[in-house]
Amino acid sequence: MTEQKRSEWNSNLAFMMAMIGSAVGLGNIWRFPNVLYSNGGGSFMIPYIVSLFLLGISFVLVEYAVGFKFKRSLARILFSVSKKLEPVAWFILLVVFLITTYYVCVVGWDLIYIVLSITKAWGANPDLYFTNNVLHATDSVSGIFTIVPTVLASVFAIWFIAWFILKRDLNEGIGRVSKILLPLLCIIVVGIVAFSLTLPGASIGYTQIFTPDWSALTNLDVWLAAFGQIVFSLSLGMAIAMTYASYLPEGSKLVDNALVVAFSNSGFEVFNSIGIFSILGFMTLSSGIPFNELVTEGTGLAFVVFPQVFNIMGDVAYIVGPLFFLCILFAGITSVIALLEGVCYSISEKFLIERKKTATAVCIVGFCISTIFATGLGSSILGVFDAFLNNFALLFAVLLECIIFGWIYKFDDLIETLNNNSKIKVGKTWKTVIKYILPICIFGLWAQGIYSTISSSNSFSTTIMIILTIVLIVVPVIFAKLPAINEHYYDV
């Protein structure tokens, strides 16, 4: 059977909106403020900017060039580079898919909080409410057999939304949704930041961004934190940029587009942090809780600290609260569809399954896995998945891509592809960064991730990590060994 007509963006704007939407996610909203504060405040911006250019933009350019040049799925691209590399592609895609299964759950929690924020239903103790009333969390292994109905329903809702978008034509689905959700997200963020700056005590918070701790610049961990933030913030190694770039028409300005996406993403998370810090400064002034106790990461910030803030904010919180959680929802949805697109594309291209059927199958399997996180033990399992997949598997994937495209593939071809239509050119400096500097930086980050994951593990988490390791070895090999239905799939 011959391959189907491939999709293509109908405008550069659609591509840009989709790329920025894929980059702007939960990591921008609740991870960056904590990383910024914990690593020297204002002085962190120096390693952050260095990391943005050295790692972020450099690696995004690799993914853009590869996707645009081959105009194929990741699995087929790596097969074209070397027949032995197809399992690596399916490994990367499986890591991305597994990350999506728990990412959807977190977005589902946010969906619940949009409803709760309308009446501040979390009460006087948001921490206890989140643990007992929302998650119904337990440390008992038997908790895996206890389904939490509200979480399951919200997870289903997010998977349904993702399926509804993915099953449609590229421009009617991802393109149109990105054009709608991203501007709405930006409007909400601008509104929240503008409001936060008017709060009493706002300066206690936002001055943290502009108050540097210069001694932090000599700390290797601070630089690794900056590299880590860029990896997660720009979704490096997840095949998103590669997949989206493969849909670009001829004549696209790849380098120019990459710079706009990278700067937009970083600008968003820095600007958003001004609002987050200002609101936390208000909380410090109003409650007397030290600022450093409020700046936490992830779910603690979104579902515990901010509800506490809304409790003392008064009636205006009935507007700000829903908008805040709506902001997280929009960022989450655009990221979910981006994560799944590369997986769907590779499956569809190899086995010649039409887009709607592929999206349906992927979302059904994803939902089944996500039900694990909708149990009483779900939040504990989610934590293990997150630590292992991000600190070990994803960074390993980025390292593999650096080696493959920096050393195995003819790198000069990528330089030519990038420079063809771009106003800004790349050359030998970029080549040196990809071949030498980037692998060293990623390896250091990966080693640190392995150490932190192993040193904090127990028998429960170790068991889950062993299972995940087996899955990440066996499943990619199976997908690589399965014969392609597409008769052109093996054309190099």
C-alpha positions as CSV (number, residue, x, y, z in Angstrom):
1,M,0.0,0.0,0.0
2,T,1.3,3.5,-0.9
3,E,1.5,6.3,1.7
4,Q,-1.2,8.8,2.1
5,K,-0.9,12.5,1.1
6,R,1.1,14.2,3.8
7,S,-0.3,17.1,5.9
8,E,1.1,20.6,5.6
9,W,0.6,23.9,7.5
10,N,-1.5,26.3,5.5
11,S,0.4,29.3,7.0
12,N,3.5,30.1,8.9
13,L,1.3,31.6,11.6
14,A,-0.4,28.3,12.2
15,F,3.0,26.6,12.6
16,M,4.3,29.4,15.0
17,M,1.1,29.3,17.1
18,A,1.3,25.5,17.4
19,M,5.1,25.5,18.2
20,I,4.7,28.3,20.9
21,G,1.7,26.5,22.3
22,S,3.6,23.2,22.5
23,A,6.4,25.0,24.4
24,V,4.3,27.0,26.8
25,G,3.0,24.4,29.3
26,L,2.8,23.7,33.0
27,G,6.6,23.9,33.3
28,N,6.5,27.6,32.4
29,I,3.7,28.4,34.9
30,W,4.7,26.5,38.0
31,R,8.2,25.1,37.5
32,F,10.2,28.2,36.4
33,P,9.3,30.4,39.4
34,N,10.7,27.9,41.8
35,V,13.8,27.2,39.7
36,L,14.4,30.9,39.4
37,Y,14.0,31.6,43.1
38,S,16.0,28.5,44.3
39,N,19.0,29.3,42.1
40,G,20.0,32.8,42.8
41,G,17.0,34.9,41.8
42,G,18.1,37.6,39.3
43,S,21.5,36.1,38.8
44,F,19.9,32.9,37.6
45,M,19.0,34.8,34.4
46,I,22.6,34.7,33.3
47,P,23.0,30.9,33.1
48,Y,19.4,30.8,31.9
49,I,20.1,33.0,28.9
50,V,23.4,31.2,28.2
51,S,21.4,27.9,28.3
52,L,18.7,29.3,26.1
53,F,21.3,30.0,23.3
54,L,23.7,27.2,23.9
55,L,21.2,24.4,24.5
56,G,17.7,25.5,23.7
57,I,18.0,27.3,20.4
58,S,20.9,25.1,19.2
59,F,18.9,21.9,19.7
60,V,15.6,23.3,18.4
61,L,17.5,24.2,15.2
62,V,18.6,20.5,14.9
63,E,15.0,19.3,15.2
64,Y,13.7,21.9,12.8
65,A,16.4,21.1,10.2
66,V,15.9,17.3,10.5
67,G,12.1,17.5,10.4
68,F,12.1,19.9,7.5
69,K,14.7,18.1,5.4
70,F,13.2,14.6,5.7
71,K,9.5,15.6,6.0
72,R,8.9,12.2,7.6
73,S,8.0,10.9,11.1
74,L,10.7,10.4,13.7
75,A,10.7,6.6,13.3
76,R,11.1,6.8,9.5
77,I,13.8,9.6,9.9
78,L,16.0,7.5,12.2
79,F,15.5,4.4,9.9
80,S,16.7,6.6,7.0
81,V,19.8,7.6,9.0
82,S,20.6,4.0,9.9
83,K,18.4,0.9,9.9
84,K,19.6,0.0,13.4
85,L,18.3,3.3,14.8
86,E,14.6,2.7,14.3
87,P,14.2,1.2,17.9
88,V,15.7,4.5,19.2
89,A,12.9,6.4,17.6
90,W,10.2,4.2,19.1
91,F,12.0,4.5,22.5
92,I,11.8,8.3,22.3
93,L,8.2,8.2,21.2
94,L,7.3,5.8,24.0
95,V,8.9,8.1,26.6
96,V,6.9,11.0,25.2
97,F,3.7,9.0,25.3
98,L,4.2,7.8,28.9
99,I,4.9,11.4,30.0
100,T,1.7,12.4,28.3
101,T,-0.3,9.8,30.3
102,Y,0.4,11.4,33.6
103,Y,0.6,15.0,32.2
104,V,-3.0,14.6,31.2
105,C,-3.9,13.6,34.8
106,V,-2.3,16.8,36.1
107,V,-4.3,18.9,33.6
108,G,-7.3,16.9,34.8
109,W,-6.7,18.0,38.3
110,D,-6.6,21.6,37.0
111,L,-10.0,21.0,35.3
112,I,-11.4,20.1,38.7
113,Y,-10.0,23.2,40.3
114,I,-11.6,25.5,37.7
115,V,-14.9,24.3,39.1
116,L,-13.7,24.4,42.7
117,S,-12.4,28.0,42.3
118,I,-15.9,29.3,41.5
119,T,-16.9,28.8,45.1
120,K,-13.5,28.3,46.8
121,A,-14.7,24.8,47.7
122,W,-11.3,23.8,49.0
123,G,-12.1,25.6,52.3
124,A,-9.7,26.8,55.0
125,N,-7.2,24.0,54.5
126,P,-6.4,23.6,50.7
127,D,-3.5,21.2,51.4
128,L,-5.7,18.7,53.3
129,Y,-8.5,19.2,50.8
130,F,-6.2,18.5,47.8
131,T,-4.8,15.3,49.4
132,N,-8.0,13.9,50.9
133,N,-11.0,15.3,48.9
134,V,-9.5,15.6,45.4
135,L,-6.9,12.8,45.2
136,H,-8.1,10.6,48.0
137,A,-4.4,9.8,48.3
138,T,-3.2,6.8,50.3
139,D,0.2,5.2,50.8
140,S,-1.3,1.7,50.9
141,V,-0.6,-0.4,47.8
142,S,-4.3,-1.5,47.9
143,G,-5.1,2.1,46.9
144,I,-4.3,1.2,43.3
145,F,-7.6,-0.7,43.2
146,T,-9.6,2.3,44.4
147,I,-10.8,4.6,41.6
148,V,-11.3,8.3,42.3
149,P,-14.4,9.1,40.2
150,T,-13.9,12.9,39.8
151,V,-10.3,12.5,38.8
152,L,-11.2,9.7,36.4
153,A,-13.9,11.8,34.8
154,S,-11.6,14.8,34.5
155,V,-8.9,12.6,32.9
156,F,-11.4,11.2,30.5
157,A,-12.5,14.8,29.6
158,I,-8.9,15.9,28.8
159,W,-8.2,12.7,26.7
160,F,-11.5,13.3,24.8
161,I,-10.5,16.9,24.1
162,A,-7.1,15.8,22.8
163,W,-8.8,13.1,20.6
164,F,-11.3,15.6,19.2
165,I,-8.4,17.9,18.2
166,L,-6.0,15.3,16.9
167,K,-8.5,13.3,14.8
168,R,-9.1,16.4,12.6
169,D,-7.1,17.7,9.7
170,L,-3.8,19.3,10.9
171,N,-4.9,22.9,10.2
172,E,-8.5,22.3,11.3
173,G,-7.4,20.6,14.5
174,I,-4.0,21.6,16.0
175,G,-3.7,24.7,13.8
176,R,-7.1,26.2,14.6
177,V,-7.0,25.3,18.3
178,S,-3.5,26.8,18.7
179,K,-4.6,30.1,17.1
180,I,-7.5,30.3,19.6
181,L,-6.0,29.0,22.8
182,L,-2.6,30.7,22.7
183,P,-3.9,34.3,22.3
184,L,-6.5,33.6,25.0
185,L,-3.8,32.3,27.3
186,C,-1.7,35.4,26.7
187,I,-4.6,37.7,27.4
188,I,-5.4,35.9,30.7
189,V,-1.7,36.0,31.8
190,V,-1.4,39.7,30.9
191,G,-4.5,40.4,32.9
192,I,-3.4,38.4,36.0
193,V,0.1,40.0,35.9
194,A,-1.3,43.5,35.6
195,F,-3.7,42.8,38.5
196,S,-1.0,41.2,40.7
197,L,1.2,44.3,40.4
198,T,-1.6,46.3,42.1
199,L,-1.7,44.0,45.2
200,P,-0.2,45.2,48.5
201,G,3.1,43.5,49.0
202,A,3.6,42.7,45.3
203,S,7.1,44.3,45.5
204,I,8.1,41.7,48.1
205,G,7.7,39.1,45.4
206,Y,8.7,40.6,42.1
207,T,11.9,42.1,43.5
208,Q,13.2,38.6,44.0
209,I,13.6,38.4,40.2
210,F,15.7,41.5,40.1
211,T,17.7,40.8,43.3
212,P,20.7,38.7,42.3
213,D,22.8,36.3,44.4
214,W,26.0,36.5,42.4
215,S,27.6,33.7,44.4
216,A,25.2,31.3,42.7
217,L,27.0,31.8,39.4
218,T,29.9,29.7,40.7
219,N,27.6,26.8,41.7
220,L,27.5,24.0,39.1
221,D,24.1,23.0,40.2
222,V,22.7,26.4,39.3
223,W,24.0,26.0,35.7
224,L,22.6,22.4,35.6
225,A,19.2,23.8,36.8
226,A,19.3,26.3,34.0
227,F,20.0,23.6,31.4
228,G,17.2,21.4,32.9
229,Q,14.7,24.2,32.8
230,I,15.4,24.9,29.1
231,V,15.1,21.2,28.3
232,F,11.7,20.8,29.9
233,S,10.4,24.3,29.0
234,L,11.1,23.9,25.2
235,S,10.2,20.2,25.2
236,L,13.5,19.3,23.8
237,G,14.0,15.7,22.6
238,M,10.2,15.0,22.5
239,A,10.1,15.0,18.6
240,I,7.5,17.9,18.7
241,A,9.6,20.5,16.9
242,M,10.8,17.8,14.4
243,T,7.2,16.7,13.7
244,Y,5.8,20.2,13.4
245,A,8.7,21.3,11.1
246,S,8.1,18.3,8.9
247,Y,4.7,19.8,8.0
248,L,6.3,23.1,6.8
249,P,6.0,24.1,3.1
250,E,9.1,24.8,1.1
251,G,10.7,28.2,1.5
252,S,10.1,28.4,5.3
253,K,12.6,30.5,7.3
254,L,13.7,27.9,9.9
255,V,16.2,29.8,11.9
256,D,14.0,32.9,12.1
257,N,11.1,30.8,13.3
258,A,13.2,28.9,15.9
259,L,14.4,32.2,17.4
260,V,10.8,33.6,17.6
261,V,9.6,30.4,19.3
262,A,12.4,30.2,21.8
263,F,12.3,33.9,22.8
264,S,8.5,33.8,23.0
265,N,8.6,30.8,25.3
266,S,11.2,32.3,27.6
267,G,9.6,35.7,27.6
268,F,6.3,34.1,28.6
269,E,7.8,32.2,31.6
270,V,9.7,35.3,32.8
271,F,6.7,37.6,32.5
272,N,4.4,35.0,34.1
273,S,6.9,34.7,37.0
274,I,6.5,38.4,37.7
275,G,2.8,37.8,38.3
276,I,3.4,34.6,40.4
277,F,5.9,36.3,42.6
278,S,3.8,39.4,43.0
279,I,0.8,37.3,44.2
280,L,3.1,35.4,46.6
281,G,4.5,38.7,47.9
282,F,0.9,39.7,48.7
283,M,0.4,36.4,50.5
284,T,3.6,37.0,52.5
285,L,2.4,40.5,53.6
286,S,-1.1,39.3,54.4
287,S,-0.4,36.1,56.2
288,G,3.1,36.6,57.6
289,I,4.2,33.3,56.0
290,P,7.9,33.7,54.8
291,F,8.3,34.1,51.0
292,N,10.6,31.1,50.8
293,E,8.0,28.8,52.2
294,L,5.5,29.8,49.5
295,V,7.7,29.4,46.5
296,T,7.2,25.7,45.8
297,E,7.1,23.7,42.6
298,G,4.4,21.9,40.7
299,T,1.1,20.8,42.2
300,G,2.0,22.3,45.6
301,L,2.1,25.8,44.1
302,A,-1.0,25.4,41.9
303,F,-3.3,23.4,44.1
304,V,-2.2,24.3,47.6
305,V,-0.4,27.7,47.8
306,F,-2.6,29.6,45.3
307,P,-5.9,28.4,46.9
308,Q,-4.5,29.8,50.1
309,V,-3.8,33.0,48.4
310,F,-7.3,33.2,46.9
311,N,-8.8,32.6,50.4
312,I,-7.3,35.8,51.7
313,M,-7.8,37.8,48.4
314,G,-11.4,38.5,49.0
315,D,-14.2,38.6,46.4
316,V,-11.9,39.4,43.5
317,A,-10.5,35.8,43.8
318,Y,-13.8,34.5,42.4
319,I,-12.6,36.1,39.1
320,V,-8.8,35.7,39.4
321,G,-9.0,32.0,40.6
322,P,-10.9,30.6,37.7
323,L,-8.8,32.6,35.3
324,F,-5.6,31.3,36.8
325,F,-6.7,27.6,36.5
326,L,-8.1,28.3,33.0
327,C,-4.6,29.6,32.1
328,I,-3.1,26.3,33.2
329,L,-5.8,24.3,31.3
330,F,-5.1,26.1,28.0
331,A,-1.3,25.7,28.4
332,G,-1.9,22.0,29.3
333,I,-4.1,21.2,26.3
334,T,-1.8,22.8,23.7
335,S,1.1,20.8,25.2
336,V,-0.8,17.5,25.3
337,I,-1.8,17.6,21.6
338,A,1.8,18.5,20.7
339,L,3.1,15.5,22.7
340,L,0.7,13.1,21.0
341,E,1.1,14.4,17.4
342,G,4.6,12.9,16.9
343,V,3.4,9.5,18.3
344,C,0.4,9.5,16.0
345,Y,2.4,10.5,13.0
346,S,5.0,7.7,13.3
347,I,2.3,5.0,13.8
348,S,0.2,6.4,11.0
349,E,3.1,6.6,8.5
350,K,4.5,3.1,9.2
351,F,1.2,1.2,9.3
352,L,-0.9,3.4,7.0
353,I,-3.6,4.0,9.5
354,E,-5.7,7.1,8.8
355,R,-5.3,10.0,11.2
356,K,-8.7,9.6,12.9
357,K,-8.1,5.9,13.7
358,T,-4.6,6.5,14.9
359,A,-5.7,9.3,17.2
360,T,-8.5,7.1,18.5
361,A,-6.2,4.1,19.2
362,V,-3.5,6.3,20.9
363,C,-6.0,8.1,23.0
364,I,-7.8,5.0,24.2
365,V,-4.5,3.3,25.2
366,G,-3.4,6.5,26.8
367,F,-6.6,6.8,28.8
368,C,-6.3,3.2,30.0
369,I,-2.8,3.9,31.4
370,S,-4.0,7.2,32.9
371,T,-6.5,5.4,35.0
372,I,-3.6,4.2,37.1
373,F,-3.1,7.8,38.2
374,A,-6.8,8.2,38.9
375,T,-6.6,5.8,41.9
376,G,-5.9,6.4,45.5
377,L,-2.2,5.5,44.9
378,G,-2.2,7.4,41.7
379,S,-0.4,10.6,42.9
380,S,2.5,8.4,44.3
381,I,2.8,6.5,41.1
382,L,2.7,9.7,39.2
383,G,5.6,11.1,41.2
384,V,7.7,8.0,40.3
385,F,6.8,8.2,36.6
386,D,7.7,11.9,36.5
387,A,11.1,11.5,38.2
388,F,12.2,8.5,36.2
389,L,10.9,9.6,32.8
390,N,12.1,13.2,33.0
391,N,15.4,12.7,34.9
392,F,16.5,9.5,33.2
393,A,14.6,8.5,30.0
394,L,14.0,12.0,28.4
395,L,17.5,13.3,29.0
396,F,18.9,10.1,27.6
397,A,16.7,10.6,24.5
398,V,18.1,14.1,24.1
399,L,21.7,12.8,24.5
400,L,21.0,10.1,21.8
401,E,19.6,12.7,19.4
402,C,22.7,14.9,19.9
403,I,25.0,11.9,19.1
404,I,22.9,10.7,16.1
405,F,22.6,14.0,14.3
406,G,25.9,15.4,15.5
407,W,28.1,12.4,14.7
408,I,26.3,9.8,12.7
409,Y,24.3,11.9,10.2
410,K,26.0,14.2,7.7
411,F,25.8,17.4,9.8
412,D,26.7,19.8,7.0
413,D,23.5,18.9,5.2
414,L,21.5,20.4,8.2
415,I,23.4,23.6,8.0
416,E,22.5,24.0,4.4
417,T,18.9,23.2,5.1
418,L,18.7,25.9,7.8
419,N,20.4,28.6,5.8
420,N,18.5,28.1,2.5
421,N,15.7,30.7,3.2
422,S,16.6,32.1,6.6
423,K,17.7,35.7,7.1
424,I,19.8,34.6,10.1
425,K,22.5,32.0,9.2
426,V,24.2,29.3,11.2
427,G,27.7,27.9,10.7
428,K,30.7,26.2,12.2
429,T,30.1,27.6,15.7
430,W,26.7,25.9,15.8
431,K,28.2,22.7,14.5
432,T,30.8,22.8,17.3
433,V,28.1,23.3,20.0
434,I,26.0,20.4,18.8
435,K,28.9,18.0,18.3
436,Y,31.0,18.7,21.5
437,I,29.5,21.2,24.0
438,L,25.9,20.0,24.0
439,P,26.6,16.3,24.6
440,I,28.8,17.2,27.6
441,C,26.2,19.5,29.1
442,I,23.4,17.0,28.6
443,F,25.5,14.1,30.0
444,G,26.1,16.2,33.1
445,L,22.4,16.9,33.5
446,W,21.6,13.2,32.8
447,A,24.1,12.0,35.4
448,Q,22.7,14.4,38.0
449,G,19.2,13.2,37.2
450,I,20.2,9.5,37.6
451,Y,21.8,10.3,40.9
452,S,18.8,12.2,42.3
453,T,16.4,9.6,41.1
454,I,18.3,6.6,42.6
455,S,19.2,8.3,45.8
456,S,15.6,9.2,46.6
457,S,14.1,5.8,45.6
458,N,12.6,3.2,47.9
459,S,11.4,-0.3,47.2
460,F,8.0,1.0,45.8
461,S,9.6,3.4,43.4
462,T,12.3,1.0,42.4
463,T,9.8,-1.6,41.4
464,I,7.9,0.9,39.2
465,M,11.2,2.0,37.6
466,I,12.2,-1.6,36.8
467,I,8.9,-2.1,35.1
468,L,9.2,1.1,33.2
469,T,12.7,0.1,32.1
470,I,11.5,-3.2,30.8
471,V,8.7,-1.6,28.9
472,L,11.0,1.0,27.4
473,I,13.3,-1.7,26.1
474,V,10.8,-4.3,24.9
475,V,8.0,-2.1,23.3
476,P,10.3,-0.1,21.0
477,V,12.0,-3.3,19.7
478,I,8.5,-4.8,18.9
479,F,7.4,-1.7,17.0
480,A,10.7,-1.6,15.1
481,K,10.4,-5.3,14.2
482,L,6.8,-5.1,13.0
483,P,6.7,-4.9,9.2
484,A,5.6,-1.7,7.7
485,I,2.4,-1.6,5.7
486,N,3.6,1.5,3.9
487,E,5.6,0.1,0.9
488,H,7.7,3.4,0.8
489,Y,8.6,3.3,4.5
490,Y,11.9,1.6,3.9
491,D,13.0,4.0,1.1
492,V,16.2,5.7,2.3
